[in-house]
Amino acid sequence: MAETYELVVCTTCRLPGADPQAERDGRRLSDALAAAGIGHRRQECLSACARGCAVVLRGAGRWTYVQGALDPDRDLDDLIAMIRAYAASDDGVVPWRDRPPVIRKNTIARIPPQEA
C-alpha cells in the first residue's frame, strides 16, 4: 500500500546553542528516522531556523503540520508517534489530546488542505 503522507525533514537545522562544527541536528534527526524505518524526504532549509529541528507532515487532501524544536536525541519516539497518528487519520487531523506533548508545544503551523 502506498503511503498517504509525506514527511519532509530539514537537514540544515541546528538546535539553539549547537556546536557549529558538529553534524547538523536536522541531519541527525533524518538519520535516526531512517534507522527507525521511517521513510522521508530530506530537504535543505525549511526557513524555520529559530525553531529547528523542523519537519513537515503533509499529504494530498490532508492537513499539513509544520513542527519545530525537535531534538533528535530526546524527541524521536514522540515524532514517530505523531507520524503514525497522522498516517492513521483520514484527513491528517490528529486531535490535540492525541499529539505527544513536544508536538503540542512546538507546532509552528497547521495548514488546511489545498482545494481541488
N, C-alpha and C positions, 0 to 999 in steps of 0.2 A: 504494500500500500504506500502511495506517495505521501510525503509529509504535507500537512495542511498549513504549515507555517514556515517562516524563515527566521533564523537567529543571525544577527549581524553583530560582530564583536569588534570594537575599536582596538586596534593593535598598537596604537601610539600613545594611549593613555598612560599617565603616571599618577599614582596616589600622591596626595599632598605630602611634602617632605621627603619624597623618594630620592634616593641617590641617583643623580643624573647619569652616572656611569654604569649603573646596574641595568639589567634587562628590563625593558618596559613592562609595567604591571599588566597592561592590556594584552601583551603577547603571552605573558604567563597565564592569564585567565583563559585565553584561547587554547593554549597548550593543555591546560587542566581539563577544559571541556572536551577536547579531542581525546585525551586519555580516558575520560569517563564515557566515551562513545557518543557524545552529543555532537551531531552534525551542525555545522555553522559556516558562515562566510566571514572571512577576515577582511576588515576594511581599515584603511588608514584614515584617521581623524574624523570623528563624528561631530567635531566642534562643541564638545561638552567638556572641555579641558578642566574647568573648575569643578566638575562633578565626576571626574574619572574614577574608576574604570566604568565605561559606558557600553551598553548593549541596546539593541533594538529587537523586539519581537514583533513580527508582522505577518500578514497573510492576506490573500485575496478575500474580500468580503468580511474581513476581521478588523477589530480594533487593533491599533498599534500601540505598543508600550515602549517608551524610552526610559531606561533605567540607568542610574548613575551610582557613584560611590560604592562600587562593588570591589571588595578586597579578595583577590584570588586565594589567599591563604585562609580566610575566615568565612567567606560567603558562598563558596562553590555549591554546597549542598542546598542552600536556600534558593540560589539561582536555578539549579536543576529542578527543584520542587515547583518553582514558578513556571518554568518551561513546560513541565509535564501538565500542570493545571491549564496552561494556555492551550496546549495541544489537545487536551481532552474537551475543551469547550467548543461549542458550535460556532460562536461568533467572536472568539478572542476575549470575551469579557470574563475576567477572573474576579469574583466578588472580593471586596476589600478584606473581609474577615478571613478569606481563604488564602490570602497572599502572606508569605513569610514576612516577619517584621522588617527586615532590611529592605524588602521590596516596598512595603507600605511607606516607609520613611524616605525612600530615595527614588520615587517615581518622578522623573523630570517632566514627562508628558504622557497623556493618554489621548490618542488621536483617533477620531471616528473613521470607519471605513470610507473609502472613496466611492462616490455614487457611480453606478454603471452608466 
